[in-house]
Amino acid sequence: MRERKIAGAPISWGVSEVPNWGAQLSPDRVLDEAQRLGFRAMEAGPPGFLPSDAAAAARTLDAHGLRCIGGFVTAVVHDRARRDAELASVERQAAWLHAAGAELLVLAAATGRDGYEERRELSDAEWTTLFETLPLIEAIATAARLTVAVHPHVGTVIEQPRDVERLLARSHVSLCLDTGHVFVGGGDPAGVARAAGRRVRHVHLKDADAALSAAVRERRLSYAAAVQQGLYRPLGDGDAGISQVLTELRSIGYDGWYVLEQDVALKDDKADPLPAIERSFMFVSARV
């Protein structure tokens, strides 16, 4: 029987590395609820969510019937002066992910600034550096027996449709299709799936509100404020065309993980993100 590859992510419970993001729920609560919903795998979440010792992290997940499939790693890959330090950081994180049992390194091309609020336009020379650096990161990942999937993300240097098009045209790297970030950035998630084809190696599923997405894209509203106002919706309730994305992924023979990664910011630890996660889980379960 084919494994149903639906995984969770701590950010769906509001767990984030961004300072002052919101209430941070305990790992035990998050993992207990993930297990109860029927998840069998998770992404690692931000530093500090799981133990810093990778073997202990794997045991923590295993105690909840879960395993680690990958982790989100940011690196500044367009700045030659920072390359050695950034590669060393990626290498440390890749080693941790491998020891925790992961198979994927999900890479976001950071701007070098804090947070995800500012758009950064690269020069041609910086794009050249970025494309020269990606194979070095792939080599690090391969040595750790991981696969790199580049993640278009609001507030990074790969945000808008033209950035994704450039990435696909000038590299051979695999793609993490994050439906929410692609949509907020002004793209068509199903269209990106079609254009990338077999290069889609990993999927983060988010649905998003069109009006709030436009406000973020046009920098009329901060990303964090939009999340607090409900930027991301349970799958099928927003405007990102998730059903069409899933249809497109089936048509290209996608057989990787579908990660329910819907950013929320919780006001306090009495908040209950579980109903929204459950709705999304049921939506995907009926379609993959």
N, C-alpha and C positions, 0 to 999 in steps of 0.2 A: 504494500500500500504506500502511495506517495506521501511523504511527510508534508503536512500543511505548514508552510513556513511563515507563520505570523509571529512577530516578536514585539516586545514593548520597549519603551524608552522612559527613563526617569523624568524627563521634562514634561511628559503627559501628566505627571503628578506634581508639577511645578518645581522640580528639583533642577536648579540651574547654577552655572558658575558665575553668572553676571551679578555683581554686587547690588544689593538692595532690590533684587528681583521680586521677592515675596517670601511668604512663609515656606520653610524647607521641611518637608515631612521626613520622618525617620526612615532609614533603609528597611528596617523590619516591616513597617507598615506598607511601604511601597511594594516590597517583594511578596509579602503575604497576600496583598490584594491582587497582584499580578498572577500569582499562582492560582488564586481562587477564581479569577476570570477565565483561566484556561491557557494562559501563556506558558510556553515551555522554554523561552529564550528571551534575553534582554540585551540591549546595548549597555555599555559600561556606565554611562552617565558621567557627570563632571568629577574632577579630582576631589577626593574626600567622601564621595558617596559610597564607594566600595573600599575595603581596606587597601592600604598602599602596598601591602605584600600581595602579589598576584595570586599565589597559591591560596592564601586566606580568602581572597576575593572569590576564587573559584569555589571554595568550600562554602562560603556564605550563600552563593547562588544555588549550589547543589542542595543545600539544606532546605531550599524552597522549591525544589524540583525544576530549577532553571539553569541555563548555561549562558555564558557570554559569547555573543557572535561577533562583536566588533566594538569599536569606539571612535568617537569624534575627536579629531586631532586638528588643531589650527597651526599654521606655519606661514611666515612671511616668505614667499617664494619668488618675489619680484625684485628683491634688493640684494645685489651681489655682495655688498659689504656685510650683510647679516647671514649670509648663506651657511657658513660653518656652524655658527651657534644654532641656527634653526634646524639644520640637519642633525646635530647632536641631540636636540630636544626630541625630534621625531624618532630618532633611534632609541632613546630611552622609553618613549611611549610605546613604540612597536614591540620592544622586548617585554614590557609589562603585558600588553595585549596578548602576545603569543603565550606567555606563561599562564595567563588567565583562561586560555582555551579558545581565544577568538580566531576568526578567519579573515576579518576585514579591518582595514584602516581607512576610516572615512575622513578625507582631507578637505578642509576649508582653507582657501587661499586668503589669509588674513591681510588686512590693510596695514597693520603695524600700530594702529590706534586702539584704544580701549573700547570695548563694546561693539555694537552692530548698528550704530546710528548713522554714520557718515559714509557717503559714497566716495570711492576713490577711483579716479580715472588714471589708467596707466599710460605711460609713454610707449612708443614703439620699442625703445631699448628695454624698458621694464618688462614688456611682454616677452621679448626675446629671452631675458633672464629667467622669467617664469617657465618658459618652455624648455630651457636648458636644465632647470632644476627638477622638474617633474620626474625625469628618468632616474635621477639620483635618489629621490624618495622611493620610487618603485623598487630600486635595487635594495634599499634598506628594508622595505617591506618583504621582498622576496627572501632575503636572508633570514627574516623572522617568520617565514612561511605564512605571510599575509598577502592579501590582495588590496591594492589601493583603489579607491573609488572617489573621484573628486566631486565635491558637494557644492553646487551653486547655492549661495546664501546671501540674504540681505545684509548689507554692511560689510561685504568682503569685495575683493576685486573681480570676482565672477558672480555677478548679480543679475544683469539685464540680458535680454535675449541675444544681443550682439556679442556679449561676453561668452555665452554658452556656445554660440555658433563658432566663435574664434577658437575656443577650446577644442571643439570637435574637428575643426578643419586643420588645426596645426599640431595636433598631438594624437597619440594612439591610446591615451589613458582611458580607463573605464570611468563610468559616470555613476554617481549616486543621484538618482532622480528624486529630489525632494519636491513633491507636487506643490506644497504651500509656498516655499521660497521661490520656485520658478514663477508661480502665479503672482505673488506679491511683486516680484521683479519685473512684471509686465509680459511674461511669456505664457505660452499655451502648454500645459504639462503633457497632454496627449500628443501634441505636435513634437515636443522634445523627445518623447519616447519613440515616436515614429522615426525621427531624424537620427537618433542615436542607435536604434536597433539593438543589435547584440552587445553593444558597448554599455548598455544599462546593466550594471553588475549588482546594484543594491537600490532599494526603494524606501524612501521615507514618505509615509502617507499623511498628508494634512489636507483638510478642506479649509477654505478661507472666504471671508466676506469681501465682496468686490469693492464696496465703498471704502472700507478701512484699508484694504490693500492699496487702492489708489492714493489715499492720504499718506501712507508710508512711502510709497514709490516717489511721490512728489515732494516728500520731506515736509509735509504740512502737519504731520503727527509722528512722534517718535515711535520706533518699533516697540519699545517696552510699553508705552502708553496704549498702543493699538492692541497688544496682547491683553493688557488689563481690561480693555473694552470689548474683548471677544473676537479678535481678529480671526482666530481659528475656531472652526465649528466641528461638531461631530461629522464624521464622514457621510456624505450625501446631503448634508444640510447647507452647504456653502455653494460657492460659484466656481470652483476649480475644476469641475467636470471629472470627478473621481471615477464614476462608472466608465466613462470613455477611456480614461487612463488604463483601468484594469483590462478593458477590452483590447486596447492597443498592446499592452504587455503580453496578454495571452497570444495575440496574433504573431508576435515576434519570438514566441517560445521562451519568454522569461521564466527562469526557474529558481531565482534567488529569493531572498527574504523580503517580506513586506513588513516594515517596521511602523507601528502606530506611534508616531512622534508628533504630538499636537501640543505645541507650547501653550502652557497656561501659567498665570501668576496668581498665587493664592493669597488672600488677604490675611488669613490666620490658619492655624492648624486644625480649626474646626471645619474648614472648607472641605467639600467632598467632591473631588474630581471623578470619582468612580462611575457615576451614571453616564457621563459623556464618553468615557473610555469604553464602557461596556457597549454602548450604542455603536461606536466605531468598530469594535471587535466583531459584533454581530453582522455589521454591514460587510466587512471584509470576508468573514467566515462563509457567508452565503455566496461569495463570488470568486473565490480562489480554490 
